[in-house]
């Protein structure tokens, strides 16, 4: 229920702000608004005031403002000044762009609040980028990068914290990344091939930040709890192999499907051994023992004016990263698996709501920014597509035919539907990684 309510609130606010932008500018220039709807499909409830019908519809995946005289097929256009088609090119462009602009302004307004309210963020983000583990057979391992090396540069950019390292890595569009690391008194250089993770995002080529194998939550119904492992235990070995990192522990568990494994843990200075048989999870197709990591976090908070500066800087950084990601998608340097759809948004909304108001505001700011930027893309059925029609009319000095615009809009609509179906399928494939998303968001909204 929390997930559903959070999803409705988050999407409802973002859609309302977007459509209110179109509504406000349309009213300002004198265009009549026939309908203002939150959601699509059959109306749930609504009312009429001032010649406009305001309603909430059954499908909560968007909304729309119906303007008088938009020249839909079958609609009579009279040339009245109240009709959208009768307004100047500048006025029509203003109406179209107002929705995305409102989303961008909302992102700027919300972004400082998580800094000001304060939120829990992973401690390692603010620490030197010292490597906590290198996955065997990974590009980093093959290049010769070692545990405890410290990353000091990525493709010519200086790095002094894990947060800066992650930002530099994700904003890089090269297929091969140049790393400088400090090992003792030496500075060494390495070239790593880009590696794509299960969620489509670029991983660190097998490099992992420090993450101690500390046990947090333990599912009482799964093998670890039944064997005797409790929250607060630190796993020190699996089958006699020393464990220094949580990812190493995860890999050891997943490589032993249905096979008993001997796990040694440290508890209050004493060591205990337990035999645990991983249980196969049909939903996510992985073996599991039922434990979650207990990651070291700290509460990050800023004063009002520094929070404003940090929020604006973060919004600008995320906007730039959004364009970098779009460029990578177009060039094929990033998989479509990196994107999220309605299912991920719903899951992320619920997770954010459970983690507190700061996390929810951070997620809303992030999502509003994406909605504003993506809606400006020149794709028919998006605001950017309508803006493209206006631009073509300005160049040709006459509009495209109604039929041409209708065909383009229908093609854009079906393209978007297909796209949503594809990324929704990807959402289902990666629901197990939802906590990783919030680690990224926490990092994005920390200075």
ZAKOL-402963 format. One record per residue (C-alpha): x, y, z; residue in one letter. Coordinates in steps of 0.2 Angstrom, whole numbers, padded with zeros to 4 digits, always signed. Example, Ala and Ser with C-alpha at 12.3 -4.5 7.8 and 13.67 -1.06 7.14 Angstrom:
BEGIN
+0062-0022+0039A+0068-0005+0036S
end
This chain:
BEGIN
+0000+0000+0000X+0014+0012+0004X+0022+0009-0013X+0005+0012-0022X+0001+0028-0012X+0019+0035-0015X+0018+0031-0033X+0001+0040-0035X+0008+0055-0025X+0025+0057-0034X+0017+0055-0051X+0002+0065-0047X+0013+0080-0041X+0024+0079-0056X+0010+0077-0069X+0000+0091-0061X+0015+0103-0061X+0018+0099-0079X+0001+0101-0085X-0002+0116-0075X+0012+0124-0085X+0003+0121-0101X-0013+0127-0093X-0006+0143-0085X+0002+0149-0101X-0013+0145-0112X-0024+0155-0101X-0011+0169-0100X-0011+0171-0119X-0030+0169-0121X-0032+0151-0127X-0047+0142-0120X-0044+0126-0110X-0058+0113-0112X-0051+0099-0101X-0037+0097-0088X-0035+0079-0084X-0024+0070-0072X-0022+0052-0079X-0029+0045-0095X-0044+0035-0100X-0062+0035-0091X-0065+0049-0079X-0066+0044-0060X-0072+0061-0054X-0072+0079-0060X-0080+0096-0060X-0082+0110-0072X-0078+0128-0069X-0075+0143-0080X-0077+0133-0096X-0064+0120-0091X-0068+0102-0085X-0056+0097-0072X-0055+0078-0069X-0045+0063-0062X-0044+0048-0074X-0042+0030-0071X-0024+0027-0079X-0012+0037-0068X+0003+0037-0080X+0002+0055-0085X-0011+0068-0089X-0016+0081-0102X-0023+0098-0106X-0036+0099-0120X-0035+0116-0128X-0048+0123-0140X-0043+0122-0158X-0029+0110-0157X-0034+0104-0175X-0038+0086-0171X-0046+0076-0184X-0064+0078-0184X-0063+0095-0174X-0070+0111-0182X-0058+0125-0181X-0067+0142-0183X-0052+0154-0182X-0057+0161-0165X-0044+0170-0155X-0048+0157-0141X-0041+0143-0152X-0024+0137-0150X-0021+0136-0169X-0025+0155-0170X-0011+0160-0159X+0006+0166-0165X+0020+0154-0167X+0028+0161-0151X+0013+0159-0141X+0010+0141-0146X+0029+0137-0143X+0027+0145-0126X+0012+0134-0121X+0021+0119-0127X+0037+0122-0118X+0029+0128-0102X+0026+0110-0096X+0044+0104-0096X+0050+0121-0089X+0038+0119-0074X+0046+0101-0071X+0064+0109-0072X+0059+0123-0060X+0051+0110-0048X+0067+0100-0049X+0077+0116-0044X+0065+0120-0030X+0065+0102-0023X+0084+0098-0025X+0090+0109-0010X+0077+0102+0002X+0086+0085+0005X+0102+0094+0009X+0093+0105+0021X+0082+0092+0029X+0097+0080+0030X+0098+0062+0024X+0107+0045+0027X+0121+0043+0014X+0134+0029+0012X+0150+0034+0022X+0162+0028+0009X+0156+0042-0004X+0165+0055+0006X+0181+0045+0009X+0196+0043-0002X+0192+0031-0017X+0202+0017-0010X+0197+0000-0018X+0189-0012-0006X+0189-0027-0018X+0193-0032-0036X+0182-0045-0044X+0192-0060-0051X+0193-0061-0070X+0186-0043-0071X+0194-0030-0083X+0202-0022-0067X+0209-0038-0061X+0216-0042-0078X+0224-0024-0079X+0233-0027-0063X+0223-0016-0051X+0224-0022-0033X+0214-0021-0017X+0219-0006-0007X+0224+0004-0022X+0217+0022-0022X+0210+0030-0037X+0216+0047-0039X+0211+0051-0058X+0199+0046-0071X+0202+0051-0089X+0212+0066-0083X+0200+0072-0070X+0207+0072-0052X+0198+0061-0040X+0199+0062-0021X+0183+0054-0015X+0172+0039-0021X+0158+0051-0025X+0169+0061-0037X+0175+0044-0044X+0158+0038-0048X+0152+0055-0056X+0168+0055-0067X+0165+0037-0072X+0147+0038-0076X+0149+0055-0086X+0163+0047-0097X+0157+0042-0114X+0173+0032-0119X+0173+0014-0122X+0190+0013-0113X+0193+0023-0097X+0210+0028-0091X+0213+0027-0072X+0227+0033-0061X+0229+0025-0044X+0241+0027-0030X+0249+0011-0023X+0261+0015-0009X+0272+0030-0015X+0269+0026-0033X+0256+0033-0045X+0251+0020-0058X+0241+0021-0074X+0229+0008-0081X+0217+0007-0096X+0200-0002-0092X+0187-0008-0105X+0169-0002-0101X+0159-0015-0092X+0140-0016-0092X+0131-0022-0076X+0115-0032-0075X+0105-0016-0074X+0113-0008-0090X+0124+0004-0080X+0143+0005-0082X+0151-0004-0068X+0168+0000-0062X+0176-0014-0072X+0176-0025-0057X+0182-0012-0044X+0172-0010-0029X+0172+0003-0015X+0174-0003+0003X+0159-0013+0009X+0162-0024+0024X+0153-0041+0025X+0143-0036+0040X+0126-0044+0042X+0111-0032+0043X+0094-0039+0041X+0091-0058+0042X+0076-0066+0035X+0069-0078+0049X+0062-0090+0035X+0078-0092+0025X+0094-0103+0028X+0105-0091+0037X+0093-0087+0051X+0089-0106+0053X+0108-0110+0054X+0111-0097+0068X+0118-0082+0059X+0111-0065+0067X+0111-0047+0063X+0128-0039+0068X+0139-0054+0063X+0154-0051+0052X+0157-0065+0039X+0176-0069+0039X+0177-0084+0028X+0167-0095+0017X+0174-0113+0014X+0190-0107+0022X+0192-0093+0009X+0194-0076+0018X+0180-0064+0015X+0184-0045+0015X+0170-0038+0005X+0151-0040+0004X+0152-0043-0015X+0164-0057-0013X+0152-0065+0000X+0138-0063-0013X+0148-0071-0026X+0153-0086-0015X+0135-0089-0011X+0129-0088-0029X+0142-0100-0034X+0136-0114-0022X+0118-0117-0028X+0110-0130-0017X+0127-0135-0010X+0130-0133+0009X+0144-0120+0013X+0154-0117+0029X+0152-0099+0034X+0163-0092+0048X+0157-0077+0057X+0164-0065+0070X+0152-0060+0084X+0157-0049+0099X+0175-0055+0097X+0172-0073+0096X+0171-0084+0080X+0157-0096+0076X+0155-0108+0061X+0139-0112+0053X+0134-0124+0038X+0122-0115+0027X+0113-0122+0011X+0108-0108-0001X+0090-0108-0006X+0085-0105-0024X+0075-0090-0027X+0063-0093-0042X+0058-0075-0044X+0075-0068-0046X+0083-0084-0052X+0098-0083-0039X+0103-0094-0024X+0101-0084-0007X+0103-0087+0011X+0093-0072+0017X+0105-0059+0023X+0106-0040+0019X+0122-0030+0021X+0124-0018+0036X+0131-0003+0027X+0139+0011+0036X+0129+0027+0034X+0130+0044+0041X+0118+0059+0042X+0122+0073+0030X+0114+0090+0033X+0118+0107+0027X+0113+0125+0032X+0099+0134+0022X+0110+0144+0009X+0123+0131+0007X+0109+0118+0004X+0102+0130-0010X+0119+0130-0018X+0122+0112-0017X+0104+0108-0024X+0107+0120-0039X+0124+0112-0042X+0117+0094-0041X+0103+0098-0053X+0115+0105-0066X+0126+0090-0064X+0111+0078-0066X+0105+0087-0081X+0122+0086-0089X+0123+0068-0084X+0106+0065-0092X+0112+0072-0109X+0127+0061-0108X+0117+0046-0105X+0105+0051-0119X+0120+0053-0131X+0127+0035-0125X+0110+0028-0129X+0110+0035-0146X+0127+0030-0150X+0125+0012-0143X+0137+0015-0129X+0124+0012-0116X+0111-0002-0115X+0092+0002-0114X+0093-0008-0098X+0100+0007-0090X+0082+0015-0091X+0068+0013-0079X+0049+0013-0082X+0033+0014-0073X+0036-0002-0062X+0053+0004-0056X+0046+0022-0053X+0032+0014-0042X+0045+0003-0033X+0057+0017-0031X+0043+0029-0024X+0038+0016-0011X+0056+0013-0006X+0059+0032-0005X+0044+0035+0006X+0049+0021+0018X+0066+0029+0020X+0059+0046+0024X+0054+0063+0017X+0071+0068+0012X+0073+0053+0001X+0056+0055-0006X+0060+0073-0011X+0077+0068-0018X+0068+0056-0029X+0054+0068-0034X+0067+0081-0039X+0077+0068-0049X+0061+0062-0058X+0055+0079-0061X+0071+0084-0070X+0071+0068-0081X+0053+0072-0085X+0057+0090-0090X+0072+0085-0101X+0065+0070-0109X+0049+0079-0114X+0059+0091-0124X+0065+0078-0135X+0059+0080-0153X+0048+0065-0153X+0030+0066-0159X+0018+0064-0145X+0030+0072-0133X+0030+0091-0130X+0047+0092-0140X+0037+0084-0155X+0024+0098-0154X+0038+0111-0153X+0046+0103-0168X+0030+0105-0178X+0030+0124-0173X+0048+0125-0179X+0044+0117-0196X+0029+0129-0198X+0041+0144-0194X+0053+0138-0208X+0040+0133-0221X+0029+0148-0217X+0014+0136-0217X+0010+0121-0205X+0011+0103-0209X-0005+0095-0215X-0016+0089-0202X-0015+0071-0209X+0004+0072-0208X+0004+0078-0190X-0009+0065-0185X+0002+0051-0193X+0018+0057-0185X+0009+0059-0168X+0002+0041-0169X+0018+0034-0174X+0026+0043-0159X+0013+0036-0148X+0015+0018-0153X+0034+0021-0152X+0032+0027-0134X+0021+0013-0129X+0033+0000-0136X+0047+0008-0127X+0037+0008-0110X+0034-0010-0113X+0052-0014-0116X+0058-0004-0101X+0044-0011-0090X+0051-0029-0094X+0068-0023-0089X+0061-0016-0073X+0054-0034-0069X+0071-0041-0072X+0080-0030-0060X+0068-0027-0045X+0081-0036-0034X+0093-0022-0037X+0081-0008-0030X+0092-0004-0015X+0107-0001-0027X+0097+0013-0035X+0094+0022-0019X+0113+0020-0015X+0116+0030-0031X+0102+0043-0027X+0110+0045-0010X+0126+0048-0018X+0119+0060-0031X+0111+0071-0017X+0126+0072-0006X+0139+0086-0008X
end
